[in-house]
């Protein structure tokens, strides 16, 4: 069978496992990642700055067969991120809203110590990463943790950052932890055209970067504002105010409407901010307002 640029990596590898070897030779070192393998061959070429046609020709030139033991050993373990040394991995258990119990903290510490991790790192996405694990220890570490991986890579909702809100913070104007947990449960890991980050803040200080993520929620004295289109990276963008003063029961329907619009309208790998730059905000605002009023 002839492969095409719009085919997903996982489908190419399933059709001919031996293609893994040539892709690894070209620098695709995340072929064991459940999120990266859902990207297309074209996405992979763009992400790794390869000529798409060259990559396509290489993949199509591979004879049919099983991947070698060496290729299997190089495949990225599930739920792990290859580190700078190209030998060890980091894992980041999912901690919804960044709220951890003493039991969770002890478990992470015990696993890090057991497998001689290089470091334990609190991430900007309110996770605790165990850094510097040997490849053969990754699956064992996940078994010991008994926790789900945080979605740190891939075309999906990667993180939902949540501040303490009015539950704990003296500046909190609205509740954030309960609604943040619900938002995390509903959207974290959701497949989308591009990566997507969310931040829930209980006041205009926006400690969770509500205006600098793809979708942000900010508490006010009258309700919640929703921002869309923020991102960092080499072309940073400030989020646009989409809708103001929503009540708690309106938030999920409005966010659902944003997600549905994004899925239907965005091009592959197009962040929502670039979508807004291309099409404007009016149609999305109408969709969100209709959802708020329903």
Backbone as CSV, one residue per row, in Angstrom:
resi,resn,N_x,N_y,N_z,CA_x,CA_y,CA_z,C_x,C_y,C_z
1,UNK,0.834,-1.180,0.000,0.000,0.000,0.000,0.877,1.241,0.000
2,UNK,0.416,2.275,-0.685,1.137,3.532,-0.757,0.620,4.471,0.336
3,UNK,1.549,5.026,1.084,1.172,5.957,2.137,1.040,7.370,1.568
4,UNK,0.256,8.202,2.249,0.059,9.589,1.836,0.353,10.506,3.024
5,UNK,0.533,11.786,2.744,0.900,12.739,3.792,-0.223,12.967,4.798
6,UNK,-1.465,12.685,4.415,-2.572,12.920,5.344,-2.883,11.700,6.217
7,UNK,-2.070,10.640,6.095,-2.268,9.464,6.941,-1.625,9.673,8.308
8,UNK,-2.259,9.129,9.343,-1.717,9.250,10.692,-0.536,8.293,10.880
9,UNK,0.400,8.715,11.732,1.583,7.891,11.985,1.195,6.507,12.489
10,UNK,0.201,6.450,13.369,-0.175,5.148,13.935,-0.690,4.195,12.864
11,UNK,-1.376,4.731,11.846,-1.893,3.885,10.771,-0.763,3.410,9.863
12,UNK,0.210,4.268,9.644,1.373,3.877,8.832,2.162,2.787,9.545
13,UNK,2.393,2.961,10.848,3.151,1.967,11.605,2.409,0.640,11.699
14,UNK,1.082,0.717,11.793,0.289,-0.519,11.856,0.351,-1.271,10.530
15,UNK,0.333,-0.525,9.415,0.368,-1.160,8.096,1.736,-1.749,7.791
16,UNK,2.794,-1.075,8.243,4.148,-1.581,8.029,5.032,-1.157,9.206
17,UNK,5.143,-2.000,10.229,5.926,-1.642,11.421,7.373,-1.249,11.122
18,UNK,7.907,-1.745,10.018,9.311,-1.469,9.701,9.549,0.010,9.347
19,UNK,8.467,0.748,9.047,8.619,2.174,8.761,9.126,2.940,9.979
20,UNK,8.940,2.378,11.168,9.425,3.028,12.388,10.923,3.301,12.295
21,UNK,11.654,2.366,11.727,13.112,2.497,11.678,13.555,3.710,10.867
22,UNK,12.967,3.925,9.703,13.375,5.059,8.882,12.918,6.369,9.507
23,UNK,11.762,6.352,10.166,11.300,7.572,10.819,12.198,7.928,11.999
24,UNK,12.652,6.923,12.748,13.583,7.190,13.840,14.900,7.752,13.318
25,UNK,15.376,7.235,12.211,16.630,7.724,11.625,16.533,9.200,11.252
26,UNK,15.321,9.660,10.925,15.115,11.050,10.530,14.783,11.955,11.716
27,UNK,14.802,11.390,12.929,14.606,12.215,14.116,13.242,12.153,14.748
28,UNK,12.351,11.291,14.274,11.031,11.138,14.894,11.170,10.184,16.072
29,UNK,11.471,10.745,17.226,11.775,9.936,18.408,10.609,9.804,19.375
30,UNK,9.414,10.150,18.936,8.265,10.086,19.846,7.188,9.144,19.312
31,UNK,7.624,8.059,18.681,6.680,7.155,18.038,5.968,6.230,19.012
32,UNK,6.355,6.270,20.289,5.631,5.503,21.289,4.646,6.360,22.053
33,UNK,4.605,7.646,21.731,3.722,8.582,22.426,2.302,8.462,21.866
34,UNK,1.280,8.236,22.705,-0.074,8.041,22.211,-0.669,9.282,21.565
35,UNK,-0.064,10.450,21.807,-0.595,11.680,21.239,0.095,12.003,19.916
36,UNK,1.409,11.863,19.881,2.153,12.178,18.662,1.765,11.262,17.511
37,UNK,1.494,10.002,17.784,1.186,9.067,16.701,-0.164,9.346,16.058
38,UNK,-0.962,10.237,16.665,-2.229,10.634,16.050,-2.039,11.785,15.072
39,UNK,-0.815,12.295,14.963,-0.522,13.326,13.977,-0.361,12.687,12.605
40,UNK,-0.559,13.480,11.579,-0.357,12.981,10.219,1.125,13.018,9.863
41,UNK,1.468,12.353,8.774,2.852,12.369,8.303,3.274,13.802,7.963
42,UNK,2.344,14.588,7.413,2.638,15.990,7.109,2.902,16.771,8.394
43,UNK,2.063,16.555,9.434,2.285,17.212,10.725,3.678,16.886,11.251
44,UNK,4.044,15.609,11.168,5.345,15.168,11.680,6.489,15.848,10.933
45,UNK,6.355,15.966,9.621,7.392,16.627,8.823,7.536,18.085,9.240
46,UNK,6.406,18.748,9.431,6.431,20.162,9.819,7.026,20.340,11.214
47,UNK,6.648,19.470,12.139,7.125,19.585,13.515,8.621,19.350,13.608
48,UNK,9.155,18.471,12.745,10.574,18.128,12.797,11.388,18.824,11.698
49,UNK,10.742,19.791,11.022,11.409,20.604,10.002,12.041,19.734,8.910
50,UNK,11.244,18.769,8.449,11.683,17.887,7.371,10.912,18.214,6.098
51,UNK,11.511,17.917,4.966,10.808,18.065,3.703,9.725,16.983,3.622
52,UNK,8.444,17.356,3.538,7.363,16.364,3.547,7.489,15.314,2.448
53,UNK,7.867,15.752,1.245,7.968,14.801,0.133,9.111,13.815,0.356
54,UNK,10.203,14.305,0.933,11.325,13.419,1.236,10.908,12.374,2.263
55,UNK,10.209,12.812,3.316,9.743,11.884,4.341,8.776,10.868,3.741
56,UNK,7.881,11.330,2.904,6.911,10.433,2.257,7.618,9.388,1.406
57,UNK,8.596,9.815,0.619,9.335,8.877,-0.229,10.088,7.845,0.606
58,UNK,10.699,8.290,1.702,11.440,7.373,2.572,10.511,6.311,3.156
59,UNK,9.356,6.744,3.624,8.413,5.816,4.252,7.884,4.819,3.229
60,UNK,7.602,5.305,2.020,7.069,4.415,0.987,8.115,3.467,0.424
61,UNK,9.393,3.772,0.636,10.460,2.921,0.096,10.813,1.754,1.013
62,UNK,10.267,1.729,2.227,10.606,0.686,3.197,9.924,-0.620,2.823
63,UNK,10.675,-1.688,2.831,10.093,-2.994,2.557,9.187,-3.411,3.709
64,UNK,8.211,-4.236,3.408,7.262,-4.688,4.423,7.963,-5.577,5.446
65,UNK,7.644,-5.369,6.727,8.241,-6.226,7.748,8.030,-5.686,9.150
66,UNK,8.514,-6.441,10.118,8.432,-6.039,11.517,9.618,-5.159,11.869
67,UNK,9.425,-4.267,12.824,10.539,-3.418,13.248,11.555,-4.236,14.032
68,UNK,12.788,-3.807,13.992,13.866,-4.514,14.671,13.764,-4.337,16.188
69,UNK,14.476,-5.164,16.916,14.506,-5.042,18.372,15.118,-3.699,18.781
70,UNK,16.098,-3.253,18.000,16.714,-1.951,18.292,15.698,-0.828,18.152
71,UNK,14.852,-0.899,17.114,13.833,0.132,16.913,12.806,0.102,18.042
72,UNK,12.449,-1.111,18.474,11.509,-1.224,19.592,12.078,-0.579,20.849
73,UNK,13.367,-0.775,21.056,14.016,-0.225,22.253,14.046,1.297,22.219
74,UNK,14.094,1.860,20.999,14.154,3.315,20.871,12.768,3.961,20.940
75,UNK,11.734,3.167,20.740,10.386,3.723,20.726,10.066,4.348,22.085
76,UNK,9.481,5.512,22.033,9.190,6.235,23.267,8.155,5.492,24.095
77,UNK,8.421,5.254,25.374,7.441,4.586,26.224,6.161,5.403,26.346
78,UNK,5.074,4.712,26.608,3.773,5.365,26.712,3.768,6.393,27.846
79,UNK,3.200,7.575,27.529,3.053,8.596,28.556,4.347,9.211,29.018
80,UNK,5.385,9.181,28.186,6.697,9.693,28.578,7.208,10.677,27.544
81,UNK,8.088,11.559,27.988,8.665,12.574,27.114,10.181,12.421,27.118
82,UNK,10.755,12.267,25.923,12.189,12.112,25.796,12.903,13.374,26.275
83,UNK,13.988,13.199,27.013,14.717,14.325,27.580,15.895,14.745,26.698
84,UNK,16.584,15.788,27.121,17.649,16.382,26.318,18.773,15.391,26.002
85,UNK,19.013,14.447,26.929,20.102,13.492,26.704,19.757,12.424,25.677
86,UNK,18.492,12.417,25.205,18.014,11.448,24.205,18.066,10.008,24.711
87,UNK,18.170,9.839,26.037,18.266,8.497,26.612,17.222,8.262,27.706
88,UNK,16.900,9.300,28.461,15.979,9.144,29.586,14.671,9.872,29.306
89,UNK,13.686,9.610,30.164,12.341,10.131,29.953,11.795,10.790,31.209
90,UNK,10.834,11.682,30.994,10.078,12.281,32.093,8.628,11.848,31.978
91,UNK,7.990,11.646,33.111,6.558,11.377,33.134,5.895,12.392,34.060
92,UNK,4.663,12.746,33.751,3.952,13.751,34.541,2.540,13.265,34.822
93,UNK,2.311,12.693,35.990,0.964,12.250,36.347,-0.023,13.420,36.315
94,UNK,-1.235,13.127,35.917,-2.258,14.159,35.855,-2.769,14.472,37.263
95,UNK,-2.722,15.755,37.632,-3.212,16.212,38.936,-4.260,17.282,38.663
96,UNK,-5.544,16.923,38.567,-6.583,17.886,38.201,-6.569,19.127,39.089
97,UNK,-6.568,20.286,38.446,-6.580,21.591,39.116,-5.352,21.816,39.982
98,UNK,-4.356,20.938,39.887,-3.144,21.088,40.679,-3.340,20.823,42.157
99,UNK,-4.435,20.161,42.515,-4.734,19.875,43.923,-4.266,18.458,44.244
100,UNK,-3.249,18.341,45.084,-2.662,17.044,45.419,-2.878,16.722,46.902
101,UNK,-3.116,15.454,47.169,-3.235,14.990,48.552,-1.862,14.552,49.056
102,UNK,-1.676,14.457,50.373,-0.413,13.917,50.895,-0.099,12.534,50.336
103,UNK,-1.141,11.726,50.115,-0.935,10.378,49.562,-0.322,10.454,48.161
104,UNK,-0.830,11.366,47.325,-0.293,11.520,45.973,1.159,11.975,46.024
105,UNK,1.454,12.925,46.898,2.821,13.439,46.992,3.782,12.345,47.456
106,UNK,3.348,11.544,48.431,4.198,10.445,48.905,4.439,9.427,47.800
107,UNK,3.386,9.132,47.041,3.492,8.143,45.963,4.490,8.611,44.898
108,UNK,4.400,9.882,44.508,5.327,10.427,43.520,6.754,10.383,44.050
109,UNK,6.940,10.767,45.310,8.276,10.755,45.908,8.833,9.332,45.973
110,UNK,7.985,8.378,46.358,8.438,6.987,46.469,8.867,6.427,45.113
111,UNK,8.080,6.736,44.063,8.408,6.244,42.721,9.702,6.892,42.226
112,UNK,9.849,8.196,42.446,11.075,8.882,42.032,12.296,8.291,42.720
113,UNK,12.151,7.989,43.990,13.271,7.420,44.744,13.563,5.983,44.302
114,UNK,12.507,5.195,44.107,12.666,3.792,43.740,13.414,3.637,42.425
115,UNK,13.092,4.492,41.442,13.696,4.349,40.117,14.826,5.356,39.883
116,UNK,15.297,5.962,40.964,16.475,6.843,40.931,16.330,7.946,39.885
117,UNK,15.199,8.644,39.947,14.958,9.749,39.031,15.979,10.865,39.252
118,UNK,16.273,11.586,38.187,17.242,12.680,38.287,16.673,13.873,39.043
119,UNK,15.355,14.076,38.942,14.741,15.237,39.595,13.231,15.051,39.677
120,UNK,12.616,15.816,40.579,11.162,15.981,40.623,10.907,17.449,40.337
121,UNK,10.125,17.735,39.304,9.951,19.122,38.845,8.475,19.509,38.831
122,UNK,8.128,20.577,39.540,6.783,21.142,39.436,6.714,21.913,38.127
123,UNK,5.759,21.570,37.271,5.693,22.163,35.939,4.792,23.392,35.922
124,UNK,4.866,24.136,34.845,4.022,25.322,34.694,2.561,24.960,34.477
125,UNK,2.282,23.696,34.194,0.913,23.233,33.972,0.317,22.588,35.221
126,UNK,0.885,22.887,36.402,0.392,22.383,37.687,0.468,20.864,37.781
127,UNK,1.538,20.313,37.202,1.819,18.897,37.355,3.126,18.739,38.123
128,UNK,3.409,17.510,38.525,4.690,17.196,39.152,5.351,16.133,38.291
129,UNK,6.404,16.523,37.592,7.073,15.614,36.661,8.190,14.856,37.366
130,UNK,8.278,13.569,37.049,9.391,12.741,37.498,10.355,12.647,36.320
131,UNK,11.529,13.232,36.483,12.440,13.452,35.368,13.645,12.517,35.443
132,UNK,14.060,12.002,34.268,15.287,11.224,34.190,15.109,9.744,34.469
133,UNK,13.992,9.170,33.994,13.756,7.738,34.163,14.361,6.961,32.997
134,UNK,14.866,5.788,33.294,15.350,4.903,32.244,14.150,4.326,31.487
135,UNK,14.299,4.074,30.174,13.163,3.590,29.387,12.522,2.324,29.944
136,UNK,13.335,1.424,30.468,12.781,0.160,30.978,12.013,0.340,32.276
137,UNK,12.137,1.528,32.898,11.460,1.770,34.172,10.150,2.545,34.031
138,UNK,9.887,3.085,32.836,8.726,3.964,32.672,7.419,3.241,32.960
139,UNK,7.200,2.101,32.323,5.945,1.373,32.537,5.805,0.901,33.983
140,UNK,6.923,0.501,34.581,6.879,0.071,35.983,6.532,1.240,36.890
141,UNK,7.045,2.418,36.563,6.728,3.609,37.357,5.245,3.950,37.267
142,UNK,4.682,3.857,36.063,3.244,4.116,35.916,2.423,3.102,36.700
143,UNK,2.820,1.850,36.662,2.103,0.814,37.424,2.129,1.125,38.920
144,UNK,3.280,1.559,39.409,3.395,1.878,40.831,2.574,3.112,41.199
145,UNK,2.537,4.093,40.309,1.783,5.312,40.583,0.280,5.060,40.576
146,UNK,-0.182,4.264,39.611,-1.622,4.039,39.484,-2.376,5.308,39.131
147,UNK,-1.743,6.212,38.380,-2.331,7.497,38.003,-2.346,7.641,36.487
148,UNK,-3.231,8.494,35.999,-3.291,8.761,34.564,-2.207,9.754,34.165
149,UNK,-1.670,9.636,32.942,-0.687,10.632,32.474,-1.351,11.973,32.216
150,UNK,-0.606,13.042,32.444,-1.055,14.348,32.007,-0.815,14.478,30.509
151,UNK,-1.719,15.128,29.816,-1.589,15.277,28.362,-0.648,16.438,28.083
152,UNK,0.639,16.141,28.040,1.657,17.183,27.883,2.036,17.438,26.439
153,UNK,1.651,16.544,25.525,1.956,16.708,24.110,0.744,16.293,23.297
154,UNK,0.763,16.619,22.004,-0.292,16.171,21.115,-1.301,17.256,20.793
155,UNK,-2.165,16.962,19.830,-3.192,17.897,19.379,-4.441,17.680,20.213
156,UNK,-4.438,18.284,21.388,-5.509,18.048,22.345,-5.486,19.148,23.403
157,UNK,-6.440,19.090,24.325,-6.405,19.980,25.480,-5.308,19.472,26.406
158,UNK,-4.242,20.231,26.517,-3.061,19.757,27.231,-3.130,20.030,28.728
159,UNK,-3.587,21.202,29.101,-3.591,21.515,30.526,-4.734,22.448,30.862
160,UNK,-5.234,22.316,32.077,-6.252,23.217,32.618,-5.700,23.730,33.945
161,UNK,-5.175,24.941,33.929,-4.609,25.520,35.146,-5.716,26.215,35.934
162,UNK,-5.728,26.003,37.239,-6.808,26.520,38.079,-6.208,27.187,39.313
163,UNK,-6.652,28.411,39.609,-6.178,29.104,40.808,-7.046,28.712,42.007
164,UNK,-6.672,29.107,43.239,-7.451,28.731,44.423,-8.841,29.377,44.482
165,UNK,-9.018,30.498,43.765,-10.323,31.145,43.728,-10.830,31.571,45.091
166,UNK,-12.136,31.790,45.173,-12.740,32.274,46.421,-12.736,31.221,47.522
167,UNK,-12.417,29.982,47.200,-12.345,28.936,48.218,-11.226,29.220,49.209
168,UNK,-10.073,29.686,48.718,-8.910,29.903,49.579,-8.306,31.301,49.477
169,UNK,-8.351,31.904,48.307,-7.617,33.158,48.099,-8.441,34.372,48.532
170,UNK,-7.828,35.275,49.280,-8.547,36.459,49.764,-8.948,37.402,48.632
171,UNK,-8.318,37.273,47.463,-8.663,38.113,46.323,-9.684,37.452,45.391
172,UNK,-10.014,36.205,45.662,-10.927,35.482,44.786,-12.321,36.080,44.769
173,UNK,-12.823,36.375,43.585,-14.167,36.926,43.427,-15.181,35.857,43.035
174,UNK,-14.700,34.755,42.470,-15.571,33.658,42.064,-14.923,32.331,42.429
175,UNK,-15.751,31.312,42.568,-15.277,29.954,42.846,-14.583,29.408,41.605
176,UNK,-13.452,28.722,41.798,-12.716,28.165,40.663,-12.429,26.672,40.782
177,UNK,-12.220,26.170,41.993,-11.764,24.787,42.134,-12.810,23.785,41.668
178,UNK,-14.054,23.958,42.066,-15.102,23.010,41.658,-15.345,23.095,40.160
179,UNK,-15.509,24.315,39.641,-15.749,24.448,38.202,-14.514,24.048,37.416
180,UNK,-13.322,24.315,37.976,-12.087,23.911,37.309,-11.963,22.401,37.207
181,UNK,-12.340,21.687,38.262,-12.327,20.214,38.237,-13.282,19.695,37.164
182,UNK,-14.455,20.312,37.061,-15.434,19.879,36.060,-14.914,20.139,34.642
183,UNK,-14.305,21.297,34.444,-13.748,21.628,33.138,-12.613,20.663,32.786
184,UNK,-11.755,20.385,33.766,-10.651,19.452,33.536,-11.181,18.074,33.146
185,UNK,-12.150,17.585,33.879,-12.707,16.248,33.606,-13.353,16.185,32.233
186,UNK,-13.968,17.281,31.815,-14.711,17.285,30.557,-13.798,17.450,29.333
187,UNK,-12.728,18.233,29.482,-11.959,18.613,28.299,-10.508,18.109,28.261
188,UNK,-9.909,17.816,29.390,-8.495,17.434,29.382,-8.266,16.214,28.494
189,UNK,-7.369,16.352,27.531,-7.085,15.266,26.588,-7.987,15.227,25.385
190,UNK,-8.982,16.113,25.292,-9.894,16.118,24.141,-9.117,16.359,22.852
191,UNK,-9.342,15.539,21.837,-8.690,15.704,20.542,-9.211,16.952,19.836
192,UNK,-8.297,17.764,19.334,-8.643,19.012,18.666,-7.721,19.217,17.463
193,UNK,-8.002,20.199,16.601,-7.124,20.424,15.442,-5.711,20.854,15.817
194,UNK,-5.539,21.448,16.997,-4.223,21.899,17.439,-4.161,21.810,18.951
195,UNK,-2.974,21.992,19.499,-2.861,21.971,20.950,-3.686,23.103,21.550
196,UNK,-4.134,22.896,22.789,-5.106,23.817,23.394,-4.862,23.854,24.890
197,UNK,-4.674,25.063,25.419,-4.431,25.228,26.846,-5.535,26.087,27.449
198,UNK,-5.844,25.820,28.723,-6.925,26.533,29.395,-6.452,27.023,30.757
199,UNK,-7.006,28.153,31.187,-6.671,28.706,32.496,-7.917,29.257,33.167
200,UNK,-8.113,28.911,34.433,-9.286,29.347,35.194,-8.805,30.231,36.332
201,UNK,-9.188,31.505,36.330,-8.759,32.458,37.352,-9.970,33.023,38.087
202,UNK,-9.806,33.239,39.383,-10.923,33.718,40.199,-11.023,35.215,40.324
203,UNK,-10.065,35.954,39.744,-10.106,37.413,39.836,-9.310,38.010,38.681
204,UNK,-9.377,39.333,38.486,-8.673,39.968,37.356,-7.158,39.888,37.409
205,UNK,-6.557,39.407,38.506,-5.107,39.208,38.513,-4.674,38.122,37.538
206,UNK,-5.578,37.229,37.205,-5.343,36.191,36.185,-4.056,35.405,36.440
207,UNK,-3.905,34.876,37.645,-2.670,34.161,37.999,-2.454,32.902,37.163
208,UNK,-3.484,32.418,36.506,-3.345,31.231,35.659,-3.254,31.607,34.177
209,UNK,-2.860,32.849,33.907,-2.629,33.305,32.522,-3.879,33.208,31.652
210,UNK,-5.014,33.620,32.204,-6.281,33.454,31.490,-6.344,34.193,30.162
211,UNK,-5.507,35.222,29.986,-5.507,35.940,28.704,-4.376,35.488,27.788
212,UNK,-3.600,34.531,28.242,-2.446,34.081,27.447,-2.550,32.612,27.057
213,UNK,-3.745,32.029,27.189,-3.975,30.643,26.799,-5.105,30.606,25.777
214,UNK,-5.309,29.436,25.179,-6.310,29.313,24.117,-7.713,29.654,24.593
215,UNK,-8.030,29.256,25.824,-9.306,29.656,26.416,-9.081,29.934,27.895
216,UNK,-9.466,31.126,28.317,-9.301,31.509,29.710,-10.616,31.953,30.320
217,UNK,-10.774,31.667,31.596,-11.951,32.089,32.358,-11.462,32.963,33.505
218,UNK,-12.091,34.138,33.675,-11.690,35.061,34.735,-12.896,35.470,35.560
219,UNK,-12.789,35.325,36.886,-13.871,35.720,37.762,-13.922,37.230,37.970
220,UNK,-15.139,37.770,38.030,-15.367,39.174,38.363,-16.422,39.225,39.466
221,UNK,-16.734,40.416,39.944,-17.758,40.543,40.979,-19.141,40.186,40.452
222,UNK,-19.300,40.150,39.125,-20.608,39.878,38.524,-20.709,38.506,37.868
223,UNK,-19.598,37.785,37.774,-19.630,36.477,37.118,-18.276,36.135,36.529
224,UNK,-18.308,35.504,35.353,-17.070,35.071,34.703,-16.952,35.673,33.304
225,UNK,-15.762,36.183,32.987,-15.430,36.556,31.610,-14.728,35.369,30.953
226,UNK,-14.927,35.209,29.647,-14.243,34.169,28.884,-13.403,34.830,27.791
227,UNK,-12.121,34.440,27.735,-11.192,34.934,26.726,-10.805,33.779,25.803
228,UNK,-10.532,34.088,24.557,-10.096,33.059,23.610,-8.936,33.580,22.770
229,UNK,-8.079,32.667,22.343,-7.065,32.998,21.357,-5.705,33.393,21.870
230,UNK,-5.465,33.271,23.157,-4.145,33.603,23.663,-3.165,32.457,23.458
231,UNK,-1.907,32.779,23.289,-0.867,31.746,23.229,0.496,32.387,23.418
232,UNK,1.462,31.559,23.834,2.850,31.993,23.930,3.574,31.607,22.660
233,UNK,4.787,31.077,22.807,5.532,30.623,21.642,6.260,31.752,20.931
234,UNK,6.725,31.456,19.721,7.521,32.430,18.982,6.666,33.576,18.442
235,UNK,5.352,33.357,18.333,4.427,34.415,17.931,3.347,34.562,18.992
236,UNK,3.694,35.176,20.116,2.728,35.279,21.209,1.513,36.112,20.816
237,UNK,0.392,35.774,21.425,-0.859,36.476,21.126,-1.667,36.660,22.404
238,UNK,-2.191,37.835,22.587,-3.051,38.110,23.736,-4.472,37.670,23.417
239,UNK,-5.139,37.032,24.378,-6.485,36.546,24.156,-7.497,37.671,23.995
240,UNK,-8.576,37.394,23.245,-9.666,38.350,23.031,-10.810,38.053,23.993
241,UNK,-11.426,39.111,24.512,-12.603,38.941,25.361,-13.762,38.452,24.501
242,UNK,-14.265,37.263,24.815,-15.339,36.674,24.021,-16.714,37.032,24.561
243,UNK,-16.872,36.894,25.868,-18.183,37.103,26.475,-17.990,37.452,27.947
244,UNK,-18.887,38.258,28.502,-18.710,38.782,29.850,-19.773,38.272,30.818
245,UNK,-19.390,38.247,32.097,-20.293,38.064,33.230,-21.227,36.857,33.112
246,UNK,-20.650,35.718,32.723,-21.425,34.480,32.707,-21.646,33.984,34.133
247,UNK,-22.735,33.308,34.335,-22.964,32.628,35.600,-22.434,31.193,35.503
248,UNK,-22.251,30.560,36.643,-21.596,29.251,36.669,-22.240,28.261,35.702
249,UNK,-23.577,28.225,35.698,-24.275,27.244,34.865,-24.141,27.529,33.371
250,UNK,-23.671,28.720,33.012,-23.506,29.063,31.592,-22.118,28.696,31.060
251,UNK,-21.166,28.471,31.950,-19.781,28.287,31.511,-19.599,27.073,30.616
252,UNK,-20.052,25.918,31.059,-19.838,24.686,30.277,-20.501,24.777,28.904
253,UNK,-21.777,25.220,28.801,-22.364,25.351,27.460,-21.578,26.289,26.553
254,UNK,-21.049,27.389,27.098,-20.282,28.325,26.277,-18.960,27.691,25.832
255,UNK,-18.263,27.029,26.762,-17.000,26.382,26.390,-17.255,25.268,25.376
256,UNK,-18.331,24.512,25.563,-18.693,23.488,24.577,-18.848,24.111,23.186
257,UNK,-19.497,25.262,23.121,-19.734,25.905,21.827,-18.428,26.350,21.189
258,UNK,-17.480,26.816,22.006,-16.171,27.208,21.487,-15.438,25.988,20.920
259,UNK,-15.467,24.886,21.677,-14.783,23.675,21.234,-15.381,23.144,19.934
260,UNK,-16.706,23.127,19.855,-17.362,22.639,18.636,-17.005,23.514,17.436
261,UNK,-17.014,24.817,17.633,-16.660,25.748,16.556,-15.219,25.529,16.112
262,UNK,-14.336,25.371,17.076,-12.916,25.163,16.772,-12.711,23.874,15.984
263,UNK,-13.361,22.794,16.413,-13.229,21.512,15.716,-13.695,21.603,14.259
264,UNK,-14.787,22.320,14.042,-15.395,22.375,12.715,-14.684,23.355,11.779
265,UNK,-14.014,24.362,12.343,-13.558,25.488,11.535,-12.048,25.564,11.345
266,UNK,-11.286,25.100,12.322,-9.824,25.278,12.272,-9.175,24.347,11.251
267,UNK,-8.086,24.814,10.692,-7.247,23.987,9.839,-6.358,23.106,10.727
268,UNK,-5.804,22.023,10.190,-4.892,21.192,10.993,-3.730,22.013,11.553
269,UNK,-3.500,21.864,12.839,-2.403,22.529,13.554,-2.598,24.039,13.681
270,UNK,-3.802,24.543,13.442,-4.071,25.976,13.557,-4.611,26.277,14.951
271,UNK,-3.843,27.010,15.743,-4.293,27.408,17.074,-5.518,28.307,16.935
272,UNK,-6.330,28.367,17.973,-7.579,29.128,17.882,-7.314,30.614,17.684
273,UNK,-6.182,31.117,18.203,-5.840,32.515,17.978,-5.606,32.820,16.518
274,UNK,-4.943,31.894,15.798,-4.701,32.087,14.368,-6.008,31.946,13.589
275,UNK,-6.894,31.088,14.075,-8.215,30.961,13.456,-8.966,32.290,13.550
276,UNK,-8.895,32.928,14.727,-9.556,34.221,14.918,-8.916,35.285,14.029
277,UNK,-7.605,35.261,13.916,-6.928,36.202,13.029,-7.397,36.023,11.584
278,UNK,-7.680,34.797,11.215,-8.076,34.494,9.827,-9.535,34.833,9.558
279,UNK,-10.432,34.517,10.514,-11.870,34.649,10.267,-12.551,35.753,11.074
280,UNK,-11.850,36.298,12.040,-12.487,37.278,12.912,-13.195,36.606,14.075
281,UNK,-13.718,37.439,14.975,-14.312,36.931,16.216,-15.834,36.946,16.204
282,UNK,-16.435,37.630,15.240,-17.881,37.862,15.289,-18.700,36.580,15.299
283,UNK,-18.367,35.649,14.407,-19.157,34.416,14.320,-19.023,33.585,15.596
284,UNK,-17.806,33.470,16.111,-17.596,32.719,17.342,-18.323,33.383,18.508
285,UNK,-18.330,34.708,18.550,-19.030,35.414,19.625,-20.532,35.155,19.552
286,UNK,-21.079,35.119,18.346,-22.503,34.816,18.179,-22.822,33.408,18.660
287,UNK,-21.944,32.465,18.320,-22.136,31.071,18.749,-22.111,30.976,20.274
288,UNK,-21.162,31.660,20.892,-21.033,31.626,22.352,-22.221,32.297,23.029
289,UNK,-22.674,33.430,22.481,-23.811,34.135,23.077,-25.075,33.296,22.982
290,UNK,-25.242,32.608,21.878,-26.409,31.727,21.720,-26.370,30.608,22.748
291,UNK,-25.184,30.044,22.974,-25.056,28.991,23.983,-25.333,29.515,25.388
292,UNK,-24.903,30.743,25.664,-25.142,31.334,26.985,-26.629,31.590,27.234
293,UNK,-27.364,31.887,26.175,-28.770,32.222,26.311,-29.695,31.015,26.258
294,UNK,-29.158,29.863,25.875,-30.022,28.679,25.700,-30.339,28.021,27.039
